[in-house]
Amino acid sequence: MSQLQKKIQRIQRRENSRGFGFGQAAREQPAAMLLGAIVNDAATAKAAVEAGADVVLFQGKDAQTVAPAIRELNGEKLTAGAWVETLDESGAASLRDAGCDFAISTLEATSSAAVDTDAMGQVIVVSPEMDDTTLRALGPLSLDALFVERPLTGMTLKDQLALVRLASFASTPLLVSVAAEASPAELRVLRDSGTALVVPPAGTAPDALAKLLQALKDVPAPRRGRRESGEIAIVPSVPSGHDHDDNGDDE
């Protein structure tokens, strides 16, 4: 199981249990979702994590472009992913050897032989235009998440329902692009639509990441009564193929 998947499972459990137990109000408010950061080298990756990022993404054309940058982390305890345009079997092997935790790629440009979720996590890029049959077929693949690039501002109810459709039909949580200055209200909508991790644009400074993290902590806890009755969207359950022990987590 990838560290990304473990983090997603952990934050889902935390969200579902918020508001219970004595002394809850005295604790620091947890973030509603994970925070990702797009980085280009080991130095910016470490700075992003120090600012509060849970996951760093190295973006490039292919695995051969990204793997050296991930290898520069030299065993640092960071959850590093590779967002690549194409991914083949040898590329996936090079990413794993470099210490990559998961890869992000498209269906069309990903070799099926490159995907082995027991060895490295896999996230697939999707869009609201993807048909229902394809989305349902993604569920059994044991993907870590689906990545959705969306406009950073101006979400309508129609846009929200599109995210709910992606998450629910594929039974898979979402990674979603978001503006660095997103408000707690905007982040709440993403959380309630099935999003587990938000990613601001490349080049977002550490101080902006820290502000976004605070906004994630300011998102109000879900109203448990409504969630239990099934009246609103729920972050999808992890597919059965990911129901493994969390032993060996780096946190």
C-alpha positions in Angstrom: 0.0 0.0 0.0 1.3 3.5 -0.9 1.8 6.1 1.7 -0.7 8.3 -0.2 -3.3 5.6 0.3 -2.5 5.4 4.0 -2.8 9.1 4.4 -6.1 9.2 2.6 -7.5 6.4 4.8 -6.3 8.1 7.9 -7.9 11.5 7.0 -11.2 9.8 6.1 -11.3 8.1 9.5 -10.4 11.3 11.2 -13.2 13.2 9.4 -15.7 10.5 10.3 -14.8 10.6 13.9 -14.6 14.4 14.5 -16.7 15.8 17.2 -16.7 12.9 19.5 -14.9 12.4 22.8 -14.0 14.6 25.7 -11.5 17.3 25.2 -12.1 17.5 21.5 -12.4 21.3 21.5 -9.0 21.6 23.2 -7.2 19.9 20.4 -5.9 21.7 17.3 -8.4 21.6 14.5 -7.3 19.0 12.0 -7.3 19.7 8.3 -10.4 18.6 6.4 -8.3 17.2 3.5 -4.7 16.5 2.6 -2.6 19.2 1.1 -0.4 18.6 -1.9 2.3 20.8 -3.5 3.8 20.7 -7.0 7.6 21.0 -6.7 10.6 20.8 -9.0 13.5 19.8 -6.8 14.4 18.4 -3.4 14.8 21.9 -1.8 11.3 23.1 -2.8 9.9 19.7 -1.8 11.4 20.0 1.7 10.2 23.6 2.0 6.7 22.6 1.0 6.5 19.9 3.6 7.8 22.3 6.3 5.0 24.7 5.3 2.5 21.9 5.9 2.2 19.9 2.6 1.3 16.2 3.2 2.4 15.2 -0.4 4.8 16.6 -3.0 4.3 16.2 -6.7 7.2 16.3 -9.2 5.8 17.1 -12.6 7.4 16.2 -15.9 7.1 14.7 -19.4 8.0 11.2 -18.3 9.5 9.1 -15.6 13.1 9.6 -16.8 12.6 13.3 -16.4 11.1 13.1 -12.9 13.0 10.2 -11.3 16.3 12.0 -10.7 14.6 14.8 -8.8 12.8 12.3 -6.6 16.1 10.5 -6.0 17.6 13.8 -4.7 15.5 13.5 -1.6 18.0 10.9 -0.4 15.7 8.9 1.8 13.9 11.9 3.3 10.6 10.8 4.9 8.4 12.6 2.3 5.5 11.2 0.4 6.6 12.0 -3.2 4.6 11.4 -6.3 5.3 11.8 -10.0 2.9 13.5 -12.3 3.9 12.5 -15.8 2.5 12.7 -19.4 3.4 9.1 -20.2 4.1 6.1 -18.1 5.5 2.7 -19.4 6.7 -0.3 -17.6 10.4 0.7 -17.5 9.4 4.2 -16.4 7.4 2.9 -13.5 10.4 0.7 -12.5 12.7 3.8 -12.5 10.2 5.8 -10.4 10.0 3.0 -7.8 13.8 2.7 -7.7 14.0 6.4 -7.1 11.7 6.2 -4.1 8.5 7.4 -5.7 5.3 6.6 -3.7 2.8 7.0 -6.5 2.4 8.1 -10.1 -0.3 10.3 -11.8 -1.0 9.8 -15.5 -3.8 9.5 -18.0 -5.6 6.3 -19.1 -4.5 6.8 -22.7 -0.8 7.4 -22.0 -0.4 4.7 -19.3 0.8 1.2 -20.1 -1.3 -1.4 -18.3 1.9 -3.3 -17.4 3.2 -0.1 -15.7 0.4 -0.3 -13.1 1.1 -2.5 -10.1 -0.6 -1.0 -7.0 1.1 -3.5 -4.7 4.5 -1.9 -5.7 3.6 1.7 -6.3 0.4 3.8 -6.0 -1.4 4.9 -9.1 -3.6 7.9 -9.7 -5.5 8.4 -13.0 -6.3 11.8 -14.5 -10.1 12.0 -15.2 -12.5 14.7 -16.4 -16.3 15.2 -16.0 -16.7 14.2 -19.7 -15.6 10.6 -18.9 -18.5 8.2 -19.4 -20.3 6.2 -16.7 -19.1 2.8 -17.9 -15.4 3.8 -17.8 -15.8 5.3 -14.4 -17.4 2.2 -13.0 -14.6 0.1 -14.5 -12.0 2.1 -12.6 -13.3 0.9 -9.3 -11.8 -2.6 -9.3 -8.3 -1.4 -10.4 -7.5 -0.5 -6.7 -6.4 3.0 -7.7 -5.2 5.4 -5.0 -7.3 8.2 -6.3 -8.5 10.1 -9.4 -7.0 13.4 -10.3 -9.2 16.2 -11.5 -7.9 19.4 -13.0 -10.7 22.0 -12.7 -11.1 25.8 -13.0 -9.7 27.3 -9.8 -12.6 29.6 -9.2 -16.3 29.9 -9.8 -17.6 26.4 -8.9 -21.3 26.0 -9.5 -23.6 23.4 -8.1 -23.4 21.7 -11.6 -19.6 21.6 -11.2 -19.9 20.1 -7.7 -22.3 17.4 -9.0 -19.7 16.5 -11.7 -17.2 15.8 -8.9 -19.7 13.8 -6.9 -20.4 11.7 -10.0 -16.7 11.0 -10.6 -16.0 9.9 -7.0 -19.2 7.9 -6.6 -19.2 6.0 -9.9 -15.6 5.0 -9.6 -15.8 4.5 -5.8 -12.5 6.3 -5.5 -11.5 9.5 -3.7 -10.4 12.6 -5.7 -7.3 14.7 -5.9 -8.4 18.1 -7.1 -6.6 21.3 -8.2 -7.5 24.3 -6.2 -6.6 28.0 -5.9 -4.0 28.8 -3.3 -6.3 31.4 -1.8 -9.3 29.0 -1.6 -11.7 29.8 1.2 -12.9 27.4 3.9 -16.4 27.5 2.2 -14.9 26.5 -1.1 -12.8 23.7 0.5 -15.9 22.4 2.3 -17.6 21.9 -1.0 -14.7 19.9 -2.3 -14.6 17.8 0.8 -18.3 17.0 0.6 -17.9 16.1 -3.1 -15.4 13.3 -2.5 -12.1 15.1 -2.5 -9.4 13.8 -0.2 -6.4 16.0 -1.3 -6.2 19.4 -2.8 -3.3 20.7 -5.0 -2.6 24.4 -5.5 -0.8 25.6 -8.7 2.8 25.0 -9.4 5.0 27.7 -7.9 2.8 28.3 -4.8 5.1 29.8 -2.2 5.5 28.1 1.2 3.7 31.0 3.0 0.7 30.5 0.7 0.8 26.8 1.4 0.7 27.5 5.1 -2.3 29.8 4.6 -4.1 27.2 2.6 -3.4 24.6 5.3 -5.0 27.0 7.8 -8.1 27.3 5.5 -8.3 23.5 5.5 -8.3 23.5 9.3 -11.0 26.2 9.3 -13.4 23.9 7.3 -16.3 23.0 9.6 -16.7 19.3 10.6 -19.3 17.4 8.6 -22.7 17.3 10.1 -22.8 13.6 11.1 -26.6 13.3 11.2 -26.8 14.1 7.5 -23.9 12.0 6.5 -25.3 9.0 8.3 -28.6 9.4 6.6 -26.9 9.5 3.2 -28.3 12.9 2.2 -25.0 14.3 1.0 -22.0 13.1 -0.8 -19.6 11.0 1.2 -15.9 10.5 0.5 -15.8 7.1 -1.2 -14.8 4.1 0.8 -11.4 2.6 0.0 -11.8 -0.4 -2.4 -11.5 -3.8 -0.8 -8.1 -4.3 -2.5 -6.7 -1.6 -0.3 -7.9 -3.0 3.0 -4.4 -3.8 4.4 -2.7 -3.3 7.7 -1.1 0.2 8.2 2.0 -1.3 9.8 5.1 0.3 8.5 3.7 3.8 8.0 6.3 6.5 8.1 4.3 8.6 10.5 
